[in-house]
Amino acid sequence: MKERIGLITGASSGIGAATARWLARQGMRVVLTARRQDRLEALAQEIRALGGTALAIPADLADPSARQRLVRQIEETWGPVEVLINNAGFGYYATVEETPWDVVERMFAVNILAMIHLVQLVLPGMRRLGRGHIINIASVAGYISTPPLTVYSATKFAVVGFSEGLRRELEPHGIHVTVISPGPVRTEFGRVASGLAVDPGEVPGGLNPEAVARAIARALRRPVREIVIPARYRPAIWINRALPRLVDWGAARQGRAWLRHLEKARGEEEAPKD
Ligand SMILES: NC(=O)c1ccc[n+]([C@@H]2O[C@H](COP(=O)([O-])OP(=O)(O)OC[C@H]3O[C@@H](n4cnc5c(N)ncnc54)[C@H](OP(=O)(O)O)[C@@H]3O)[C@@H](O)[C@H]2O)c1
């Protein structure tokens, strides 16, 4: 890990922030990006105070020119990116019919188009170095589509498919590609996806973001194709493929129950407090 230059997207919270801390402790020079500059600067300072090296570059990854500026700035400051961790992403809890079109577009722009574009932008540098590692954060929702996250699942199915082909393209060039698919993780994801001020509720057994950071560090030390974390979701992925009708019933029921729960949480949040 020592001295390698790693770009971590979505580093202002959750999995991205935990990964940046973890990799910086191991000697990686980390570039932190996301939209919230104050969060990025605070994390960069925290890393430097512990003896690490960090650079904070705010960027809205929905914007193609911001992605170009980001990679240009890293290359001009430090040199080519050797490790790219495509982690930025968000979901939106709603039926397909009720998901606003601009949200659909932004979700695809951040969750998958930014990933593809950043890969294109860092690859010439990796090719010059003759090495590199790209880690794409998908989700168990990239294998099992679960309402009311159907649009989000579609972006993550795309991440899984993109990572598979990319791995096959880049293997001969000494550049590794790993796709990491976490189950529920305790981050700001639920708050963002619900639009509520407070997370409407955690899925029992949710992981700490540090567990995903450790899995990323493991994959960098010993490159693997794919990690599903926790591994107990592997049988569920298999059952979804083998017995889709069985999962249809359960997932549809669970999706409706979650939407009812959200409606109640919204009502409580909007109710006047005395
Ligand atoms: N939490 C889970 O249960 C879970 C499970 C499986 C997979 N994942 C995936 O893990 C990844 C990280 O999510 P998380 O759980 O850590 O959630 P999080 O705490 O909400 O973090 C999401 C990150 O993405 C960044 N981001 C969002 N929109 C962006 C934009 N337009 N431009 C730049 N950055 C943007 C956010 O930063 P700013 O808001 O500052 O821009 C934030 O740093 C996502 O890809 C998510 O889909 C999460």
The ligand as a Gaussian input file, in Angstrom:
#p B3LYP/6-31G(d) Opt

LIG

0 1
 N      -25.159000       1.520000       3.027000
 C      -25.537000       0.406000       2.437000
 O      -26.391000      -0.334000       2.964000
 C      -24.898000      -0.014000       1.133000
 C      -25.024000      -1.358000       0.745000
 C      -24.444000      -1.756000      -0.455000
 C      -23.780000      -0.839000      -1.244000
 N      -23.691000       0.464000      -0.845000
 C      -22.979000       1.395000      -1.728000
 O      -21.857000       1.905000      -1.034000
 C      -21.491000       3.158000      -1.600000
 C      -21.256000       4.161000      -0.478000
 O      -22.483000       4.429000       0.177000
 P      -22.613000       4.582000       1.755000
 O      -23.433000       3.447000       2.228000
 O      -21.298000       4.826000       2.361000
 O      -23.572000       5.869000       1.815000
 P      -23.298000       7.392000       2.226000
 O      -22.791000       7.453000       3.618000
 O      -24.542000       8.119000       1.887000
 O      -22.116000       7.833000       1.234000
 C      -22.334000       8.116000      -0.130000
 C      -21.186000       8.941000      -0.651000
 O      -21.398000       9.229000      -2.045000
 C      -21.181000      10.616000      -2.246000
 N      -21.971000      11.160000      -3.357000
 C      -23.308000      11.098000      -3.541000
 N      -23.670000      11.799000      -4.630000
 C      -22.525000      12.334000      -5.136000
 C      -22.236000      13.194000      -6.229000
 N      -23.197000      13.684000      -7.042000
 N      -20.940000      13.550000      -6.451000
 C      -19.954000      13.117000      -5.637000
 N      -20.168000      12.296000      -4.584000
 C      -21.440000      11.932000      -4.333000
 C      -21.595000      11.282000      -0.913000
 O      -20.930000      12.522000      -0.748000
 P      -21.584000      13.989000      -0.874000
 O      -22.998000      13.901000      -0.421000
 O      -20.713000      14.828000       0.013000
 O      -21.432000      14.347000      -2.317000
 C      -21.041000      10.265000       0.084000
 O      -19.681000      10.534000       0.335000
 C      -22.611000       3.549000      -2.555000
 O      -22.223000       3.263000      -3.884000
 C      -23.755000       2.635000      -2.133000
 O      -24.624000       2.379000      -3.204000
 C      -24.234000       0.899000       0.323000

